[in-house]
Amino acid sequence: MRGSLRGRTSGSRFLYEPFDPAQARVETLERVLDERWAALEKALTQMENGVERMERRLWLVVFGVAGALSAQIAAKLFGGLAPLPH
């Protein structure tokens, strides 16, 4: 059986194995789904980073407003006292 296809081991598997379109379709869909999943994970990571940056900015604004209010309250409290002599 020298000319038999089963005895050959070199070359592409596509030359010796029968083509199964259903299996090829499944493999293609799996690759597409893997790429979509990777893109989704990347988008979610970017969104999480954006939310973290926005949260830091929000806390900075909150502390800034709290500091400004505290400064105004302190100025009103200490502004009513008699000035120190020079």
Distance bins in CASP14 RR format, pairs under 12 A and 6 or more apart:
PFRMAT RR
TARGET T0000
AUTHOR 0000-0000-0000
RMODE 2
METHOD distances of the structure
MODEL  1
1 7 1 0 0 1 0 0 0 0 0 0 0
1 8 0 0 0 0 0 1 0 0 0 0 0
2 8 0 0 0 0 0 1 0 0 0 0 0
3 16 0 0 0 0 0 1 0 0 0 0 0
4 16 0 0 0 0 0 1 0 0 0 0 0
5 11 0 0 0 0 0 1 0 0 0 0 0
5 13 0 0 0 0 0 1 0 0 0 0 0
5 15 0 0 0 0 1 0 0 0 0 0 0
5 16 1 0 1 0 0 0 0 0 0 0 0
5 17 0 0 0 0 1 0 0 0 0 0 0
5 18 0 0 0 0 0 1 0 0 0 0 0
6 16 1 0 0 1 0 0 0 0 0 0 0
6 17 0 0 0 0 0 1 0 0 0 0 0
7 16 0 0 0 0 1 0 0 0 0 0 0
8 15 0 0 0 0 1 0 0 0 0 0 0
8 16 1 0 1 0 0 0 0 0 0 0 0
8 17 0 0 0 0 0 1 0 0 0 0 0
9 15 0 0 0 0 0 1 0 0 0 0 0
9 16 0 0 0 0 1 0 0 0 0 0 0
10 16 0 0 0 0 1 0 0 0 0 0 0
11 17 0 0 0 0 0 1 0 0 0 0 0
12 19 0 0 0 0 0 1 0 0 0 0 0
13 19 0 0 0 0 0 1 0 0 0 0 0
13 20 0 0 0 0 0 1 0 0 0 0 0
14 20 0 0 0 0 0 1 0 0 0 0 0
14 24 0 0 0 0 0 1 0 0 0 0 0
17 23 0 0 0 0 0 1 0 0 0 0 0
17 24 0 0 0 0 0 1 0 0 0 0 0
18 24 0 0 0 0 0 1 0 0 0 0 0
19 25 0 0 0 0 0 1 0 0 0 0 0
20 26 0 0 0 0 1 0 0 0 0 0 0
20 27 0 0 0 0 1 0 0 0 0 0 0
21 27 0 0 0 0 0 1 0 0 0 0 0
21 28 0 0 0 0 0 1 0 0 0 0 0
22 28 0 0 0 0 0 1 0 0 0 0 0
22 29 0 0 0 0 0 1 0 0 0 0 0
23 29 0 0 0 0 0 1 0 0 0 0 0
23 30 0 0 0 0 0 1 0 0 0 0 0
24 30 0 0 0 0 0 1 0 0 0 0 0
24 31 0 0 0 0 0 1 0 0 0 0 0
25 31 0 0 0 0 0 1 0 0 0 0 0
25 32 0 0 0 0 0 1 0 0 0 0 0
26 32 0 0 0 0 0 1 0 0 0 0 0
26 33 0 0 0 0 0 1 0 0 0 0 0
27 33 0 0 0 0 0 1 0 0 0 0 0
27 34 0 0 0 0 0 1 0 0 0 0 0
28 34 0 0 0 0 0 1 0 0 0 0 0
28 35 0 0 0 0 0 1 0 0 0 0 0
29 35 0 0 0 0 0 1 0 0 0 0 0
29 36 0 0 0 0 0 1 0 0 0 0 0
30 36 0 0 0 0 0 1 0 0 0 0 0
30 37 0 0 0 0 0 1 0 0 0 0 0
31 37 0 0 0 0 0 1 0 0 0 0 0
31 38 0 0 0 0 0 1 0 0 0 0 0
32 38 0 0 0 0 0 1 0 0 0 0 0
32 39 0 0 0 0 0 1 0 0 0 0 0
33 39 0 0 0 0 0 1 0 0 0 0 0
33 40 0 0 0 0 0 1 0 0 0 0 0
34 40 0 0 0 0 0 1 0 0 0 0 0
34 41 0 0 0 0 0 1 0 0 0 0 0
35 41 0 0 0 0 0 1 0 0 0 0 0
35 42 0 0 0 0 0 1 0 0 0 0 0
36 42 0 0 0 0 0 1 0 0 0 0 0
36 43 0 0 0 0 0 1 0 0 0 0 0
37 43 0 0 0 0 0 1 0 0 0 0 0
37 44 0 0 0 0 0 1 0 0 0 0 0
38 44 0 0 0 0 0 1 0 0 0 0 0
38 45 0 0 0 0 0 1 0 0 0 0 0
39 45 0 0 0 0 0 1 0 0 0 0 0
39 46 0 0 0 0 0 1 0 0 0 0 0
40 46 0 0 0 0 0 1 0 0 0 0 0
40 47 0 0 0 0 0 1 0 0 0 0 0
41 47 0 0 0 0 0 1 0 0 0 0 0
41 48 0 0 0 0 0 1 0 0 0 0 0
42 48 0 0 0 0 0 1 0 0 0 0 0
42 49 0 0 0 0 0 1 0 0 0 0 0
43 49 0 0 0 0 0 1 0 0 0 0 0
43 50 0 0 0 0 0 1 0 0 0 0 0
44 50 0 0 0 0 0 1 0 0 0 0 0
44 51 0 0 0 0 0 1 0 0 0 0 0
45 51 0 0 0 0 0 1 0 0 0 0 0
45 52 0 0 0 0 0 1 0 0 0 0 0
46 52 0 0 0 0 0 1 0 0 0 0 0
46 53 0 0 0 0 0 1 0 0 0 0 0
47 53 0 0 0 0 0 1 0 0 0 0 0
47 54 0 0 0 0 0 1 0 0 0 0 0
48 54 0 0 0 0 0 1 0 0 0 0 0
48 55 0 0 0 0 0 1 0 0 0 0 0
49 55 0 0 0 0 0 1 0 0 0 0 0
49 56 0 0 0 0 0 1 0 0 0 0 0
50 56 0 0 0 0 1 0 0 0 0 0 0
50 57 0 0 0 0 1 0 0 0 0 0 0
50 58 0 0 0 0 0 1 0 0 0 0 0
51 57 0 0 0 0 0 1 0 0 0 0 0
51 58 0 0 0 0 0 1 0 0 0 0 0
52 58 0 0 0 0 0 1 0 0 0 0 0
52 59 0 0 0 0 0 1 0 0 0 0 0
53 59 0 0 0 0 0 1 0 0 0 0 0
53 60 0 0 0 0 0 1 0 0 0 0 0
54 60 0 0 0 0 0 1 0 0 0 0 0
54 61 0 0 0 0 0 1 0 0 0 0 0
55 61 0 0 0 0 0 1 0 0 0 0 0
55 62 0 0 0 0 0 1 0 0 0 0 0
56 62 0 0 0 0 0 1 0 0 0 0 0
56 63 0 0 0 0 0 1 0 0 0 0 0
57 63 0 0 0 0 0 1 0 0 0 0 0
57 64 0 0 0 0 0 1 0 0 0 0 0
58 64 0 0 0 0 0 1 0 0 0 0 0
58 65 0 0 0 0 0 1 0 0 0 0 0
59 65 0 0 0 0 0 1 0 0 0 0 0
59 66 0 0 0 0 0 1 0 0 0 0 0
60 66 0 0 0 0 0 1 0 0 0 0 0
60 67 0 0 0 0 0 1 0 0 0 0 0
61 67 0 0 0 0 0 1 0 0 0 0 0
61 68 0 0 0 0 0 1 0 0 0 0 0
62 68 0 0 0 0 0 1 0 0 0 0 0
62 69 0 0 0 0 0 1 0 0 0 0 0
63 69 0 0 0 0 0 1 0 0 0 0 0
63 70 0 0 0 0 0 1 0 0 0 0 0
64 70 0 0 0 0 1 0 0 0 0 0 0
64 71 0 0 0 0 1 0 0 0 0 0 0
65 71 0 0 0 0 0 1 0 0 0 0 0
65 72 0 0 0 0 0 1 0 0 0 0 0
66 72 0 0 0 0 0 1 0 0 0 0 0
66 73 0 0 0 0 0 1 0 0 0 0 0
67 73 0 0 0 0 1 0 0 0 0 0 0
67 74 0 0 0 0 1 0 0 0 0 0 0
67 75 0 0 0 0 0 1 0 0 0 0 0
68 74 0 0 0 0 0 1 0 0 0 0 0
68 75 0 0 0 0 0 1 0 0 0 0 0
69 75 0 0 0 0 0 1 0 0 0 0 0
69 76 0 0 0 0 0 1 0 0 0 0 0
70 76 0 0 0 0 0 1 0 0 0 0 0
70 77 0 0 0 0 0 1 0 0 0 0 0
71 77 0 0 0 0 0 1 0 0 0 0 0
71 78 0 0 0 0 0 1 0 0 0 0 0
72 78 0 0 0 0 0 1 0 0 0 0 0
72 79 0 0 0 0 0 1 0 0 0 0 0
73 79 0 0 0 0 0 1 0 0 0 0 0
74 80 0 0 0 0 0 1 0 0 0 0 0
74 81 0 0 0 0 0 1 0 0 0 0 0
75 81 0 0 0 0 0 1 0 0 0 0 0
78 84 0 0 0 0 0 1 0 0 0 0 0
END
